[in-house]
Amino acid sequence: MENDQLKKIVEGALLAAGRSLDIGHLQQLFDIDQVPEKDQLLAVIDDIDAECSDRGFELKRTGSGYRIQVRQELSPWINRLWEEKPKKYSRALLETLALIAYRQPLTRGDIEEVRGVSVSSEIIKTLLEREWIRAVGHRDVPGRPALYATTREFLDYFSLSSLDQLPPLNDIRDIDDINPSLTLDMSARKQSDKEVGDASVAAAETEEAGVGSRPDDNDNIEINSPSSDWQH
């Protein structure tokens, strides 16, 4: 198949999917005798990425593959398409999520030891329901507490292709420094809450690092809900 035709098919699929597609998903679009090679698809994706350079949307690589989304800098205008206010998450929840992202896998007790306060069951429940974390095993100690790690849904939501894209911990002194890196605008995605469970989870990656000072748990930080995100 000619590259021009292949590019149109890939571009159309990314526009229509409303979620990230990996190379395997793209290859499934073709009859068995017409399946393009991985290298050919990657070359086409690079072409699409280059053509988006001066457009209002971009090709973004995430933990689950590739998607086309509105550029984040356009969010002040695109966000006006929706009337609902973005969800708010407490500093305690964001701090818990950051700890899991940077030091995974770890237990609820590990989080409490670092933060110096107990972790609300509602925080863990919320993160599990959002499918930003999952239990990947149990520590072999009395009570066998669950070990938590982030998922591909976490990477997809925050437009990350891997945990390596998180800011270095030695550059972070406060959760307020982490929040801008985790916050995405409504215009970034169109993936709804019910679609979150469709992607497979990432393998847990352990990193030996800590986090900075602990803010007041009662303060709230805004993170926009993906249920109202818009993807081109």
N, C-alpha and C positions, 0 to 999 in steps of 0.2 A: 504494500500500500504506500502511496506517495505521502511524503511528510506533511504536505499542505492539508490533505484530507484527514490524516491522522491527528494533526493539530486541532482541526475544527471539532473532531469527535471528542478529543480529550477536553478541550475548552468547554464544549457544550455539556459534557458530563459533570465537570466541576461546577459549572453554573447551576445545573439542575439538581445536583445531589443534596444541597443544603447541609452538607457535612464533609468531613475530610475523606478522601479516597486514597488508598495506597496503590502501588503498582499492580498488586494482585487483583484488586477491584477493577482497575482499568483494563487489564488483560481479559477479564471475564466479559467485557463488552463485545468481544469478537468471536466469530466462529473459530473452531479449533484449528482450521487450516489457515487462518488469517491472524493469529495471535502475534502481535508485534513483540520484538525482543525488549528486554528491560532497558538496554542501552538506548534503543530507539525512542522509547517512551520518555526516558530521562532527558534526551536531547530535545524532544518536543516540549517538555515541561520547561526547560531552560529558555526555549524560544518564547513561550507564553509569558514567562516571568519578565523577560527583557521587553516585550511589547507592552507590559503593564506599567513600565517605569514612569510614564507621564500621564497615567490615567487616574481616575478617582478610586480605582480598586487595585488590589495587588494579589499576587499569588503567594500564599503563605504555607510554609512547611510546618506541620504540627506533629504531635506524637503518633497520630494515626495515619499520616500521609500528607496530602496536599489539599488546600481549599482556596477558593477565590473569595476575598472579603473586601469590604470598603476600608479605605485607609483610615487609620485611627485619628489622624489630624482633622478629618472631616466630621468627627463626631458632634461638635457643637451645632452643626446644621442638621445632620442626619437624625440625631436623637430627637428632634422636634416632631418626627413622624409618630412618636409614641407619647401618650399622655401619662402613663403610669410612672411612678417614681422608682428608681433603682432600689434593690434590696440593700439593707444595712446589715453588716456583720460586726460583732463585737471585736474589740482588740484581742480579747482572750481567745476567740475562735481563730483569728488570723495568726496569732502567735503560736497556737497549737498546730495549725496547718504548716507554718514556717518551720517549726521544729521537726515535724514529720518529714517535710520535703528535704531538709538539709541533713538529718541524722538517721534516716530510715534504714532498716526497720527498727521501731522502738515501741515500748509499751506505754500504757497510760501512766503507769508508775514512773517511767523514765521522764515523761513530760512534766509530771508533778514535781519531780526532784529538781529539774532545771528551773521551772517557773516559780517554785516555792509556794505554790497554792494548789488546792485540789482542782482537778479538771471536771467540769460539769458533764454529766451523762448526756445532756442535750447537745453539747458541743460535738462530742464524738458521734452522736446520732445524726446530727446535721451533716457532718462531713461524710458519713457513710451514705446517707440518703442522697447527697449531691453526687455520690460516687467519685469524690475527689480522693478518698482513701479507701483501703480495704484491708482486712486481716489476711496476712500472708503466712501465718504460722503462730506457734505458741512457744513462749520461753519455758525451758525445762526447769522450772522452780515451782514451789508449792503454789497451787492455784492456777498454774499454767496460764498466765495472762496472755492476751492476744498481742501479737506484733503487728503494727500498722505500717503501711507504706502507701505512697501516692500511686495513682493510676494514669492510664493514658487519657482518661477523661479530664484529669487535672491538667495535663500538658495541653490538651486540645482547648480547654476553656481559656487558659492564659496564653494561648498562641505560642507555646514552646515546643520545639522539636525534641528536646532532651533536658534533663536536669542540669546539664552543663551550662545552660543559658540563664540560670538563676544568677543573680549578682553575687560576687564573692562575699563570704561572711565577714571577712576582715574589713570590708568596705561599708558594713552595716553596723550602726550603733543603736538603732531604735527601730521598732516596728513601723514607725512612720516612714523610714527609709525603704522598708520592704514593700509597703503598700503600693506605691506607684508602679513598681515592677509587676505586681500581681493584678492591678486593676486594669480592666479593659472596658472600652465603651460599648454601648448597645450596638453601634454600627459595625462592630468587628465580626459578628457571627450571626447566623440564623438558626443555629442548632438549638432545639427546644429541650426542655427538661426530659421529655419522654424519649428523646433520641440518645440521651447520654449513655444508657445501658447497652447500646448497640456495639460500642467499641470494646476491644479486649484490653485488659489491664497490663500495665508495664511491669517488668520484673523489678523487684526491690533493689535499690542501690544504696549501700551504706557509705556514709561520709562521716569522718571523725571531726566534727566541728560543733561549736556552740552558738548561741544567739546572744544578742545584746541585752540591754536593760529592759525591764518589764514595765510597760505603761499601765495606767489605770484600766482595770477590766471593764469598768462601766462606760468608758468612752466608746463610741461607735465610729466605724469607718465604712464608707460606701464602696460596694462592689456591685456592678450592674448585673442584673439577672439575665442569663442567656435566653430565657423564654421570650424576651422582647428584642433580642438582637436581630440585626438585619445583615444578610449576606447577599452580595450581588449575584 
